[in-house]
Each structure stands twice: as structure tokens, then as C-alpha cells.
């Protein structure tokens, strides 16, 4: 496990889906997973053990993304 990698995690199932070296790639994967999940179920991007972003599918089909600091 690369300590500088971004990990993509489904908050609904707590499954780890992927690990990437770039935030841009992690965002692309997380948004795609959010589109496939149920509305309201966030997908988290973790970096160095902290959640830094959470895309979530809204009931209207759009993706909302929260940046966590």
C-alpha cells in the first residue's frame, strides 16, 4: 500500500475499490462509483488515512461533491 496514494471507498458497503497516485484519477473513479450507487450513499476518497473528498449521487441524478478539510 502506497502511503501517498488516494483510496476510493464506498461508505455504504465499506468496500475499498481502488488506489491511485493522483487525486484527479481518484475523483474520476469515485464519481463513476457514485453514479452507480444509490442516491445519498457517499463514496469517499482517503489520503493518508483521512477522508478528503466525498462525491454522492443526488436524487435528481447529479453528483454533489464535498471537499473535507
Secondary structure, DSSP 8 states (H G I E B T S, - for coil): --TT-EEEEETTT--EEEEES-HHHHHHHHHHHHHHS-TT-EEEEEETTEEEEEEEE-TTS-EEEEE--
